[in-house]
C-alpha cells in the first residue's frame, strides 16, 4: 500500500469498491490525528459494504469504521479505530457493545438478547484481545439467531475494535468467526503517512458520499511533500473544498484557496471554489467576479479536465432568484 502515490489514490474511480479488492492487499485504518493503525487484510472474497467516519464527541470516541462482507463465511466484519480516553480495553469493549445493544431496543425493532461471556484471548499477532458476545434470539417477536462477537486490542490512547455479525448462526460458524476475530490488531506507534490519509479520504468520498472525508483531505494536504506534483496539490485542494461544502463548512476552504492562489495563480478551480463560498453566503457580485476569474483561466486546466457547469452546481442554486447573476451563468461555456 505504501508504494501507491498520493496522486494515483486521490483519483480512485467510482468503481473503487470492486476494483480495489483486486489491487489492495490491505488498508491502514487510521485516525485523522494521532498515531496508530489497524491493518485490514483484504482478499477477493471480502466485499466493501460501508465506510463511515464518526467525529469524536462527549458521548463517543469517534473514528473511522469500515464494514466488509466476508462472502465465504457470510459474515459482516466491522473494523473501527476509536480514541481511548480512559486507557482501558474494557471501557472500549463495553462502550461498543452497549451502544449496539441499545440500538436493538429502539425504533421499530425489538430484540430479545441472550448475553454471552466476556473473555481474554490473543489475536493472530499475540496481542491481548478482549472478547465479548451476545446472541439475538428474536426480532419483533420473530425467532432469530444472529451472533454478535466483539474484539478489542487497546493502546494507551486508542482502541482497535472488530465486530462480527452472523445471521442464521449455528455452532458450526464458530471457527470462521474466531478466524475473522483474530485478524484485528493494533500498531499503536504507527505514524500515518500521507498515502494513508489520501486513501481514507478517497474511500469516504466514494463509499460515503464524502461525509467525514474533510479531516482526512485536510491531513493529506498538510502532509503532502513539498515536491509533490502540482496537479496532486490542486486535486487535494479541490476535494477538500468540496468536502467542507458538504459539511456546511465552506468558509474553512476560503483561506486554503486564497493561499493557493498566491503560489499557483493560474489554476481556475481555486477561483471557482471561492465563488462557491461566495454563493453560500449569497454574495452574488463576489461569486460572479470569482467565476469570471476562473473562466479567464480555464485554458490552464490539466488535459482532459473540464470546468464544472455552475448552473447544475448545488452551491449556486440559492442565487437562482437573482436574475442578473443567473443570466451570467448561462454565458459560461
Residue pairs with C-beta under 8 A, 6 or more apart in sequence:
1 24
1 25
1 26
1 27
1 28
1 195
1 196
1 199
2 193
2 195
4 195
4 199
5 195
5 232
6 194
6 195
6 198
6 220
6 224
6 228
6 232
6 236
7 228
7 229
7 231
7 232
7 235
9 195
9 198
9 199
9 202
10 198
10 201
10 202
10 220
10 232
10 235
10 236
10 239
11 235
12 19
12 20
12 202
12 206
13 19
14 206
16 48
16 202
16 203
16 206
16 207
17 47
17 48
17 206
17 207
18 48
20 42
20 48
21 42
21 43
21 44
21 46
21 47
21 48
22 44
24 42
25 41
25 42
26 39
26 40
26 41
26 42
27 39
27 40
27 42
27 66
27 199
27 203
28 37
28 38
28 39
28 40
28 190
28 192
28 196
28 199
29 37
29 38
29 39
29 40
29 64
29 66
29 79
29 80
29 81
29 160
29 200
30 36
30 37
30 64
30 81
30 190
30 192
30 196
30 197
30 200
31 63
31 64
31 81
31 83
31 158
31 192
32 197
32 200
32 215
32 216
32 218
32 219
33 215
33 219
34 83
34 157
34 158
35 157
35 188
35 189
35 190
35 191
35 192
36 81
36 155
36 157
36 158
36 160
36 186
36 187
36 188
36 189
36 190
37 81
37 186
37 187
37 190
37 192
37 196
38 79
38 81
38 160
38 184
38 185
38 186
38 187
39 185
39 187
40 66
40 68
40 79
40 183
41 183
42 68
45 70
45 71
45 72
46 68
46 69
46 70
46 71
46 77
47 68
47 69
47 71
48 66
48 67
48 68
48 69
48 207
49 67
49 68
49 69
49 76
50 65
50 66
50 67
50 207
50 208
51 64
51 65
51 66
51 67
51 203
51 204
51 207
51 208
52 64
52 65
52 204
52 208
52 211
52 212
53 62
53 63
53 64
53 65
53 204
53 208
53 211
53 212
53 213
53 215
53 216
54 60
54 62
54 63
54 65
54 212
55 62
55 212
55 215
56 62
56 63
56 83
60 82
60 95
60 99
61 82
61 83
61 84
61 85
61 92
61 95
61 159
62 82
62 83
63 80
63 81
63 82
63 83
63 158
64 80
64 81
64 200
64 212
65 78
65 79
65 80
66 78
66 79
66 80
66 203
67 76
67 77
67 78
67 79
68 76
68 77
68 78
68 79
69 75
69 76
69 77
70 76
70 77
70 176
70 180
72 176
73 166
73 173
73 176
73 177
73 180
74 166
74 167
75 164
75 165
75 166
75 173
75 176
75 177
75 180
76 164
76 165
76 166
77 162
77 163
77 164
77 180
77 183
78 162
78 163
78 164
78 165
79 160
79 161
79 162
79 184
80 96
80 160
80 161
80 162
80 163
81 158
81 159
81 160
81 161
82 92
82 96
82 158
82 159
82 161
83 157
83 158
83 159
84 91
84 92
84 154
84 155
84 156
84 157
84 158
84 159
87 154
87 156
87 157
88 154
89 128
89 130
89 152
89 153
89 154
89 159
90 130
92 130
92 152
92 154
92 159
92 161
93 118
93 130
93 132
93 150
93 152
93 161
96 150
96 152
96 161
96 163
97 132
97 134
97 148
97 150
100 148
100 163
101 113
101 134
104 110
104 111
104 113
104 136
104 139
105 111
108 140
109 139
109 140
110 139
110 140
110 141
111 136
111 138
111 139
111 144
112 136
112 137
112 138
112 139
113 134
113 135
113 136
113 137
114 134
114 135
114 136
114 137
115 134
116 132
116 133
116 134
116 135
116 149
117 132
117 133
118 130
118 131
118 132
119 130
119 131
119 132
120 128
120 129
120 130
120 131
121 129
121 130
121 131
121 151
121 182
122 128
122 129
122 182
123 129
123 151
123 153
123 181
123 182
123 183
123 184
123 185
124 182
124 183
124 185
125 185
127 153
127 185
127 186
128 153
128 154
129 151
129 152
129 153
129 181
129 182
129 184
130 151
130 152
130 153
130 154
131 149
131 150
131 151
131 152
131 181
132 149
132 150
133 147
133 148
133 149
133 150
134 148
135 145
135 146
135 147
135 148
135 169
136 144
136 145
136 146
136 147
136 148
137 143
137 144
137 145
138 144
139 146
144 167
145 167
145 168
145 169
145 170
146 165
146 166
146 167
146 168
146 169
147 164
147 165
147 166
147 169
147 173
147 177
148 163
148 164
148 165
149 163
149 164
149 166
149 177
149 181
150 161
150 162
150 163
150 164
151 161
151 162
151 181
151 182
151 184
152 159
152 160
152 161
152 162
152 184
153 159
153 160
153 184
153 185
153 186
154 160
154 186
155 186
155 188
156 188
157 188
158 186
158 188
159 186
160 184
160 185
160 186
161 184
162 180
162 181
162 183
162 184
164 177
164 180
164 181
166 173
166 177
192 219
193 223
194 220
194 223
194 224
194 225
197 216
197 217
197 219
197 220
197 223
198 216
198 220
198 236
200 213
200 216
201 213
201 216
201 217
201 220
201 239
201 243
204 210
204 211
204 212
204 213
204 216
205 213
205 239
205 243
209 246
210 242
210 243
210 246
211 246
211 247
213 239
213 243
214 240
214 243
214 244
214 246
214 247
214 249
214 252
217 236
217 239
217 240
217 243
218 240
220 236
221 233
221 236
221 237
221 240
221 256
224 232
224 233
224 236
230 264
231 302
233 260
233 264
234 260
234 264
234 267
234 269
234 302
237 256
237 257
237 260
237 269
237 270
237 273
238 269
238 273
240 253
240 256
241 250
241 253
241 256
241 257
241 273
241 276
244 250
244 251
244 252
244 253
245 253
245 276
245 280
245 315
250 276
250 277
250 280
250 315
251 277
251 280
251 281
253 273
253 277
254 274
254 277
257 270
257 271
257 273
257 274
257 277
258 274
260 267
260 270
261 270
261 271
264 270
266 297
266 300
267 297
267 300
268 293
268 294
268 295
268 296
268 297
268 298
268 300
268 301
268 307
269 294
269 301
270 294
271 290
271 291
271 293
271 294
271 297
272 290
272 291
272 294
272 307
272 308
272 310
274 290
275 286
275 287
275 288
275 290
275 291
275 294
275 310
275 315
275 316
276 287
276 313
276 315
276 316
278 284
278 286
278 287
278 290
279 287
279 315
279 316
279 318
279 319
280 315
280 318
282 318
282 319
284 319
284 322
284 324
284 325
287 316
287 319
287 325
288 325
288 328
291 310
291 328
291 329
291 332
294 307
295 307
295 332
298 307
301 307
307 332
310 316
310 329
310 332
311 326
311 329
311 330
316 329
319 325
319 326
320 326
